Amino acid sequence: MNGNDVRVVTVVGSGTMGPGIAAGFARNGFETRVFDVKEEQLDKAKGAVDFVCQTLIRGGFMTEAEAETTKGNLTYTLDLAAALNGADYVVETVPEKKEIKQSVFRQIEDHVRDDTIIASNTSGIPITQLAEVCRIPSRVAGMHYSNPPHLIPVIEVIRGEQTSPETLAAVTEVSKRIGMIPAQVDRDVPGFVENRILYAIMRESLNLLDEGVASAEAIDTIAKWGIGYKLAVIGPLELLDVAGLDIYTSVASYLNADLSNEAGVSSTVAEKVAAGKLGLKTGGGLFEYTPEQIQALGARRGKLLLATKKALLAE
Ligand SMILES: NC(=O)c1ccc[n+]([C@@H]2O[C@H](COP(=O)([O-])OP(=O)(O)OC[C@H]3O[C@@H](n4cnc5c(N)ncnc54)[C@H](O)[C@@H]3O)[C@@H](O)[C@H]2O)c1
């Protein structure tokens, strides 16, 4: 199936990621079906789509009319056969467990045409392993969104060992049609590209915290204003050319050996987890939060991400 011909999309799994993903298709004119095995998840999805639309309207990224179009193009169902009947393109976004995903892939293939594209939003399970249970593995690729999918515009398009060039091209084309920024990952190594880079940053940040080099507040301030702000306009590899590869060579030759290569989990994180302090969902983790702060932080971060996106797209 050519990406330009895709008209009917089914999103399988409606948890944290599904509703925002579905809203992106619906907003761009695709007939979009949302399937889940739990009715309560579909009920929640409708509220989540409202929230996505309100956030985008407030940020100047959606009109009221577009919100109506988005909702008008969405249907929700517990019936997998109905959800997949006539689907041109499927996005699988069920829990990150290989057995669940493989079982869902088998079920999807029972209900779709041979030319239907099947894209997985897995964060790190190799696409090759998901595709190996499929009758037609060449139609399977990774389509990895970043959370929240209505705010972060990149999509990693991942090639499994058996993914065909046509499937990769279709996922890339469809990603563009929904206003996202696709980037191809040529080998499905664990964590793909985004999470490998992110986890390298988090490992070093936690190691600095564990070693008492700086406070959590200071580490985040330096990362946000020294690195994150810059990375929004220049990638790490472009940055190397700006710094000069000779300078990098001098610094890396002593610094790389001193960086964390910890294979386990940071001692600070392990202690917090043992104490039941898991982050926002328990009111505290590496930082403490009141319920009011949690609400306010979510809204503020969404607003700032959209304002930054507007500035970056304005050039
Ligand atoms: N949450 C994130 O930050 C994030 C970011 C990027 C990618 N992902 C990936 O997206 C996928 C989904 O993550 P999530 O956080 O939305 O998970 P989630 O647990 O919030 O939602 C999963 C949904 O799938 C449903 N489900 C379970 N079995 C099903 C089945 N057999 N058929 C259909 N639906 C079924 C569940 O009822 C639930 O609604 C995972 O692969 C995850 O790694 C998550």
The ligand as an ORCA input file, in Angstrom:
! r2SCAN-3c Opt
* xyz 0 1
  N       3.770      5.902     27.450
  C       4.823      6.398     26.799
  O       5.474      7.366     27.242
  C       5.220      5.820     25.480
  C       6.006      6.581     24.574
  C       6.341      6.023     23.327
  C       5.927      4.721     23.010
  N       5.195      4.017     23.935
  C       4.793      2.656     23.572
  O       3.430      2.670     23.201
  C       2.822      1.422     23.527
  C       1.619      1.673     24.423
  O       2.053      2.344     25.572
  P       1.021      3.075     26.547
  O       1.865      3.827     27.538
  O      -0.037      3.774     25.774
  O       0.386      1.794     27.292
  P      -0.920      1.715     28.212
  O      -0.713      0.568     29.095
  O      -1.241      3.062     28.763
  O      -2.072      1.375     27.137
  C      -2.156      0.155     26.471
  C      -3.602     -0.074     26.062
  O      -3.666     -1.281     25.330
  C      -4.836     -1.964     25.720
  N      -4.691     -3.371     25.409
  C      -4.173     -4.383     26.156
  N      -4.237     -5.542     25.462
  C      -4.811     -5.253     24.281
  C      -5.170     -6.021     23.150
  N      -4.931     -7.332     23.111
  N      -5.757     -5.401     22.096
  C      -5.998     -4.068     22.148
  N      -5.700     -3.286     23.189
  C      -5.109     -3.878     24.240
  C      -4.991     -1.669     27.191
  O      -6.334     -1.877     27.628
  C      -4.572     -0.204     27.243
  O      -5.671      0.646     27.031
  C       3.917      0.588     24.203
  O       4.529     -0.224     23.248
  C       4.880      1.647     24.698
  O       6.185      1.169     24.855
  C       4.811      4.536     25.133
*
